[in-house]
């Protein structure tokens, strides 16, 4: 091997190593996002506006730098990025409700419903072939999602005094919100992937444009429900036993999801919101995009699964004492196995044995 070839190989290895590091940092940011939402304690739609708005301001100088260095996105790339952001805004708003009603760990699992949506959209609009395994994985995934949300938990609704939301138990409402989030996340991933393909090498610009359009869904939601942004009252209230509860008024059995009746927002809540906006929004999503386009898709898929595993198995347990029931644990396992199989991780292991 010549000197130039050796130098090229060394440079390629270093570039790959950097991509791995950047991707893992992004995955950690996503893994902590749900807990940071809970710690910031803002009303769900308000939380999205603050998170995305602050995140966009952080991205702005990098957006300008990329614009000058690589040129602007073409028209198709801008439109696709804005369209992707619309659905990510719905995703975040629904996901925030899911975090409060079924917990940060389970909400992170429900988000993986996107593995059904992404290939379905690719088949419908891009005529990509759906593998036969999809028709087996999809119903299994749906059952796993319902198990994870706690819908089948025998303790759910056992006494008849548990609080409800719009006539539904917290588990059912939280699972529906989380599922809506997963569906919209799948649409975002599909559209974002197309935006990346038409603008190779430009990463910050698609993220910035998506961030701008992300603000639309929560704003419309607040207007439709007759409210404005609430930066003074939170969602959760701390009980005497130290637990954070969505139910701030003792004895209330019908929760108003459009009200914010928790503890007063403090300076520490704002600190967590800024942490969420910088590391859970601007850094996490941009870093994942950077690593994803530079590494093997199967390896990326495997590393991305570490995010919900870390959230539900470690972070949510340690930070909030969120202990899933046995049925929920089984549901989580079913979902993760389905995600791993659909992403082709089993092929990676079979190749290593060969």
Wavefront OBJ file of the C-alpha trace (Angstrom):
o trace
v 0.000 0.000 0.000
v 1.400 3.362 -1.054
v 1.839 6.383 1.197
v -1.137 8.198 -0.328
v -3.383 5.122 -0.010
v -2.352 4.650 3.617
v -3.133 8.281 4.362
v -6.496 7.972 2.662
v -7.392 4.871 4.694
v -6.343 6.601 7.929
v -8.442 9.652 7.060
v -11.429 7.402 6.237
v -11.091 5.556 9.568
v -10.911 8.831 11.487
v -13.963 10.136 9.625
v -15.915 6.972 10.469
v -14.862 7.181 14.122
v -16.047 10.793 14.304
v -19.373 9.786 12.710
v -19.842 7.091 15.378
v -19.096 9.534 18.198
v -21.417 12.184 16.763
v -24.212 9.620 16.247
v -23.929 8.247 19.797
v -24.049 11.780 21.262
v -27.201 12.406 19.217
v -28.756 9.140 20.428
v -28.036 10.077 24.045
v -29.754 13.422 23.463
v -32.854 11.639 22.169
v -32.748 9.117 25.039
v -32.881 11.944 27.585
v -35.447 14.032 25.669
v -38.559 12.528 27.300
v -37.157 12.878 30.846
v -36.124 16.473 30.072
v -39.679 17.212 28.861
v -40.972 15.905 32.183
v -38.414 17.847 34.224
v -39.186 21.105 32.404
v -42.891 20.491 33.226
v -44.338 22.902 30.640
v -47.796 22.466 29.120
v -47.302 20.037 26.164
v -47.929 22.417 23.224
v -46.084 25.280 24.934
v -43.189 22.892 25.567
v -42.926 22.118 21.837
v -42.906 25.812 20.891
v -40.191 26.648 23.424
v -38.103 23.572 22.630
v -38.217 24.024 18.865
v -37.957 27.826 18.942
v -34.880 27.884 21.175
v -33.398 24.988 19.207
v -33.858 26.894 15.933
v -32.020 29.911 17.380
v -29.128 27.606 18.333
v -29.049 26.216 14.776
v -29.231 29.658 13.108
v -25.465 30.468 13.018
v -24.702 26.947 11.729
v -27.497 27.351 9.167
v -25.874 30.574 7.883
v -22.425 28.949 7.864
v -23.637 25.947 5.826
v -25.534 28.252 3.496
v -22.333 30.173 2.688
v -20.168 27.048 2.452
v -22.392 24.603 0.536
v -25.021 26.865 -0.973
v -28.754 26.840 -0.339
v -31.108 23.886 -0.576
v -32.933 23.520 -3.839
v -36.667 24.209 -3.992
v -37.629 20.545 -3.590
v -35.386 20.180 -0.546
v -36.927 23.228 1.150
v -40.493 22.056 0.475
v -39.776 18.530 1.703
v -38.067 19.849 4.857
v -40.987 22.163 5.658
v -43.483 19.341 5.043
v -41.467 16.977 7.262
v -41.422 19.581 10.029
v -45.218 19.903 9.984
v -45.592 16.262 10.976
v -42.729 16.428 13.472
v -44.619 19.262 15.189
v -47.698 17.031 15.533
v -45.414 14.205 16.659
v -43.843 16.300 19.439
v -47.185 17.659 20.681
v -48.813 14.209 20.884
v -45.615 12.709 22.333
v -45.514 15.270 25.138
v -49.022 14.238 26.225
v -47.947 10.607 26.080
v -44.949 11.357 28.318
v -47.191 12.767 31.051
v -49.861 10.052 30.869
v -47.887 6.810 30.376
v -44.398 7.911 31.438
v -41.236 9.018 29.640
v -39.937 5.467 29.168
v -43.078 3.962 27.652
v -43.637 7.067 25.490
v -40.198 6.475 23.964
v -41.211 2.906 23.107
v -44.529 3.933 21.526
v -42.633 6.247 19.179
v -41.211 3.156 17.433
v -44.535 2.605 15.689
v -42.812 4.488 12.872
v -41.264 1.214 11.625
v -44.698 0.283 10.246
v -45.381 3.696 8.703
v -42.031 4.275 6.973
v -42.008 1.148 4.739
v -45.736 1.538 4.038
v -45.201 5.081 2.720
v -42.183 3.971 0.691
v -44.303 1.239 -0.905
v -47.243 3.539 -1.677
v -45.369 6.549 -3.051
v -41.987 5.169 -4.177
v -43.181 1.707 -5.258
v -40.593 0.069 -3.033
v -41.198 -3.617 -2.363
v -42.461 -4.486 1.110
v -40.824 -7.650 2.474
v -43.205 -10.482 3.367
v -42.018 -10.308 6.968
v -43.636 -6.854 7.265
v -47.125 -8.380 7.227
v -46.168 -10.508 10.216
v -44.175 -7.837 12.056
v -46.845 -5.094 11.721
v -49.641 -6.790 13.751
v -47.115 -8.060 16.306
v -45.788 -4.514 16.642
v -49.293 -3.113 17.182
v -50.007 -5.669 19.924
v -46.645 -4.859 21.526
v -47.453 -1.138 21.487
v -50.797 -1.732 23.233
v -49.116 -3.960 25.831
v -46.400 -1.355 26.423
v -48.967 1.399 26.968
v -50.587 -0.563 29.791
v -53.953 -1.061 28.087
v -53.974 -4.755 29.045
v -52.753 -4.166 32.589
v -55.318 -5.869 34.905
v -54.942 -3.072 37.484
v -56.047 -0.447 34.942
v -59.526 0.745 35.877
v -59.908 -1.974 38.520
v -61.363 0.283 41.222
v -63.395 2.564 39.004
v -61.947 5.651 40.721
v -58.918 6.140 38.485
v -58.826 9.487 36.636
v -59.917 9.522 33.007
v -59.258 11.796 30.037
v -62.086 12.411 27.562
v -63.745 9.287 28.948
v -60.608 7.159 28.500
v -58.201 5.797 31.082
v -54.795 7.481 31.267
v -53.178 4.375 29.762
v -55.528 4.340 26.761
v -55.263 8.082 26.146
v -51.465 8.033 26.578
v -51.118 5.054 24.221
v -53.275 6.757 21.569
v -51.216 9.952 21.886
v -47.988 7.949 21.669
v -49.264 6.044 18.628
v -50.214 9.293 16.851
v -46.707 10.464 17.648
v -45.180 7.312 16.130
v -47.284 7.625 12.961
v -46.307 11.269 12.458
v -42.682 10.406 13.227
v -42.785 7.812 10.449
v -44.129 10.425 8.002
v -41.384 12.825 9.129
v -38.654 10.205 8.600
v -39.967 9.345 5.142
v -40.137 12.990 4.014
v -36.862 13.915 5.711
v -35.115 11.017 3.966
v -36.301 12.308 0.581
v -35.112 15.829 1.492
v -31.650 14.453 2.312
v -31.466 12.537 -0.956
v -32.092 15.618 -3.098
v -29.493 17.677 -1.170
v -26.471 15.544 -0.420
v -24.128 16.962 2.228
v -26.493 19.644 3.540
v -27.618 18.673 7.039
v -28.278 21.818 9.069
v -30.489 23.531 6.488
v -33.121 20.755 6.307
v -33.180 20.639 10.128
v -33.593 24.423 10.387
v -36.443 24.579 7.854
v -38.130 21.613 9.554
v -37.802 23.403 12.900
v -39.593 26.481 11.556
v -42.585 24.477 10.284
v -42.620 22.396 13.475
v -43.959 25.441 15.285
v -47.193 25.447 13.265
v -48.897 22.374 14.813
v -48.595 23.420 18.476
v -49.658 26.996 17.635
v -52.771 25.734 15.822
v -53.488 23.349 18.711
v -53.369 26.198 21.232
v -55.615 28.388 19.073
v -58.108 25.565 18.441
v -58.438 24.889 22.173
v -58.907 28.583 22.944
v -55.683 28.998 24.892
v -52.400 30.812 24.581
v -48.937 29.738 25.619
v -48.656 29.029 29.338
v -45.219 29.718 30.803
v -46.333 30.097 34.416
v -48.126 26.825 35.307
v -46.772 23.328 34.871
v -48.480 19.967 34.330
v -47.108 17.861 37.183
v -47.415 18.345 40.919
v -45.246 16.646 43.540
v -47.170 14.439 45.949
v -46.275 13.985 49.635
v -44.532 10.689 48.825
v -42.234 12.472 46.345
v -43.922 11.242 43.161
v -44.719 13.583 40.294
v -48.395 13.220 39.402
v -50.495 14.545 36.519
v -53.467 14.711 38.897
v -52.891 17.951 40.853
v -56.300 18.109 42.549
v -57.027 15.260 44.936
v -60.288 13.464 44.151
v -60.543 14.739 40.574
v -61.582 11.804 38.385
v -61.964 13.565 35.015
v -58.811 15.313 33.834
v -59.043 18.280 31.486
v -56.164 17.768 29.059
v -56.509 21.357 27.907
v -55.808 22.772 31.370
v -52.484 23.247 33.087
v -53.013 22.884 36.805
v -49.662 21.746 38.136
v -46.912 23.488 40.035
v -45.674 26.975 39.183
v -42.895 27.038 36.590
v -39.569 27.786 38.281
v -36.125 28.866 37.149
v -35.026 25.207 37.286
v -37.843 24.255 34.895
v -36.464 26.845 32.466
v -32.964 25.376 32.860
v -34.275 21.934 31.873
v -36.155 23.468 28.933
v -32.950 25.089 27.659
v -31.106 21.776 28.094
v -33.911 20.057 26.150
v -33.834 22.677 23.376
v -30.055 22.579 22.946
v -29.165 18.928 23.508
v -32.513 17.173 22.914
v -33.426 19.256 19.859
v -30.651 21.126 18.032
v -27.739 18.805 18.878
v -29.527 15.430 18.977
v -31.389 15.618 15.668
v -28.541 17.256 13.735
v -25.951 14.805 15.084
v -28.135 11.793 14.273
v -28.623 13.100 10.745
v -24.847 13.600 10.405
v -24.012 10.085 11.577
v -26.842 8.390 9.682
v -25.675 9.512 6.238
v -22.064 8.414 6.897
v -22.514 4.964 8.442
v -24.003 1.616 7.446
v -27.831 1.806 7.773
v -28.027 -1.498 9.674
v -25.478 -0.353 12.235
v -27.275 2.984 12.577
v -30.591 1.175 13.121
v -29.000 -0.973 15.817
v -27.546 2.019 17.627
v -30.837 3.938 17.419
v -32.610 1.119 19.286
v -30.316 1.866 22.232
v -32.190 5.149 22.757
v -35.608 3.744 23.831
v -33.900 0.881 25.670
v -31.849 3.374 27.692
v -34.909 5.558 28.365
v -37.311 2.842 29.510
v -34.765 0.520 31.137
v -32.441 2.952 32.895
v -33.139 6.690 32.684
v -36.886 6.692 33.463
v -36.407 4.155 36.262
v -33.562 6.036 37.953
v -34.907 9.580 37.493
v -38.641 9.037 38.064
v -39.053 5.553 39.474
v -41.142 4.553 36.443
v -41.390 0.785 36.915
v -43.362 -0.879 34.090
v -45.737 -3.736 34.894
v -44.904 -7.265 33.721
v -47.262 -6.923 30.746
v -45.644 -3.603 29.829
v -42.163 -5.141 30.034
v -43.272 -7.960 27.714
v -44.750 -5.358 25.361
v -41.483 -3.407 25.365
v -39.558 -6.584 24.511
v -42.003 -7.397 21.676
v -41.674 -3.879 20.241
v -37.870 -3.852 20.416
v -37.583 -7.305 18.796
v -39.973 -6.186 16.030
v -37.960 -2.991 15.476
v -34.673 -4.908 15.430
v -35.982 -7.477 12.937
v -37.610 -4.903 10.664
v -34.357 -2.924 10.590
v -32.451 -6.055 9.535
v -30.279 -6.417 12.635
v -30.601 -10.212 12.488
v -28.771 -10.101 9.124
v -25.854 -8.309 10.756
v -25.461 -11.127 13.295
v -25.807 -13.835 10.626
v -23.060 -12.157 8.553
v -20.729 -12.044 11.547
v -21.151 -15.804 12.037
v -20.510 -16.534 8.378
l 1 2 3 4 5 6 7 8 9 10 11 12 13 14 15 16 17 18 19 20 21 22 23 24 25 26 27 28 29 30 31 32 33 34 35 36 37 38 39 40 41 42 43 44 45 46 47 48 49 50 51 52 53 54 55 56 57 58 59 60 61 62 63 64 65 66 67 68 69 70 71 72 73 74 75 76 77 78 79 80 81 82 83 84 85 86 87 88 89 90 91 92 93 94 95 96 97 98 99 100 101 102 103 104 105 106 107 108 109 110 111 112 113 114 115 116 117 118 119 120 121 122 123 124 125 126 127 128 129 130 131 132 133 134 135 136 137 138 139 140 141 142 143 144 145 146 147 148 149 150 151 152 153 154 155 156 157 158 159 160 161 162 163 164 165 166 167 168 169 170 171 172 173 174 175 176 177 178 179 180 181 182 183 184 185 186 187 188 189 190 191 192 193 194 195 196 197 198 199 200 201 202 203 204 205 206 207 208 209 210 211 212 213 214 215 216 217 218 219 220 221 222 223 224 225 226 227 228 229 230 231 232 233 234 235 236 237 238 239 240 241 242 243 244 245 246 247 248 249 250 251 252 253 254 255 256 257 258 259 260 261 262 263 264 265 266 267 268 269 270 271 272 273 274 275 276 277 278 279 280 281 282 283 284 285 286 287 288 289 290 291 292 293 294 295 296 297 298 299 300 301 302 303 304 305 306 307 308 309 310 311 312 313 314 315 316 317 318 319 320 321 322 323 324 325 326 327 328 329 330 331 332 333 334 335 336 337 338 339 340 341 342 343 344 345 346 347 348 349 350 351 352 353 354
